[in-house]
């Protein structure tokens, strides 16, 4: 049986060096067990970008923070969400959230953000 996961990507923009951030795709459908990449593109400059996910009737939760430096640095939620990783390309002005093997439980609203949006999480 083939199951589809529907992933919706939205962007959150607050005052930073980048003027805007937007998803490269609005709805993503993927077969369960397959990898999927959610991407957002920004203009201006950014040193770090955040990913959050939100289930229906729940508050957004921190997934990961990607820092661009000489080597990739990712700060993950604690506990880390299995199968999720991030990367940022300053040359392409893009940040990706990679899900290695999509499951039905990955079906949620995903946010890419230029600034932290969830309060109470000192690591983000």
N, C-alpha and C positions, 0 to 999 in steps of 0.2 A: 504494500500500500504506500502510495506516495503522499507525503504530507508537505504542505507549503507553510513556510513561516513568512509572515508579513512584517517587515521592518519599516517604520516610518522615521525619517530623519528630519529634524528641525534644527535651526541654529539659534543661538542666543548671543546677542551682541551687547556689550557694555562698553563704556569709555576705555579705550586702549589705544595703542599706536596703530592698530589696524582699523580701517573704517568700517568694514563689514565682513561677515562670514556667511556662507550659504551652502546648503547641501548640494552635491552634484547629482543626486537622485532623490526624489521625494518618497517613493514607495519601492521597496525591494521585496521580491518574492523569491524564495530559495527552497530547494528540495531539502528535506531534513537529512542531516549527515553531510551535506556539502559545505564547502567554505564560502564565506561571503565577506566582502569588503564594503564598508560604508565610508563615504568620503565627503569632506567639506573643503571648500576653497575660500580663501580670504584674500583681501587686498590690503595694501599697506604693509606693516611689518608686525611680526608676533614672535615672541621667544618661546611661548608655551601655549598649548591648546588642550582643552578639557573635553572629555566625553562623559555623558550621563545617560541613564536609561530610566524610563518611567513606565510602570505597569498601570493598567486602569485602576482608578480609585486609590492610587498610592502616590507618595511624593517622589520626586526624582532622586535617584541614587547615583553617587559617584562611581564611575567605572575605572577611568584612568586619566592621567595627566601626561602629556608628551612634551618634553623639553628638547629644543634643538640646540646642540652644542657640537663640539668636535666629535663626540661619539653619542649615539642615541641613548637617551635616558628616559625611562618610563616609570612613573609612580603609579602603582596599582591600588585599587580599593583593598581594604583590610577587613575581611579576608579577600584575597584575590579571586576574581570571577574566572573560573577555568575556561580556557580556550579563547580568551580575549587578549589581544595585543594591539599596540598602536605604533604609528610611525608618522613622521612629519617631514615634508619636503619643502624647504625654504625656497628652492629654485622654482618649484612648481606652485608654491603658495598653497599647499594642500596638506590636510591631516586626515589620516585613515584610521578606522577602527576595523581590525581584522578579527573575524570569528572563524576559528579553524574548522568547526563542525557544528553547523546550526542545529538547534533543537527547538521543539515547540516552546520551551520555557524562555527562549531568546526573543520571542515575539513581544515587542514593546515599542514604545516611542523613544527614539534615541536623539540626544541633543549634542551638538558640538558647540563649544563656548570658548570665548576668548578670555573670560574671567571666571573665577569660581562663582557658582550660583547656589551651592548647597551650604548652608551655614552649619557650624558645629563640627566641621571636619578640618582640623588644623593641618593635616597633611596635604590637603588640596589647596 
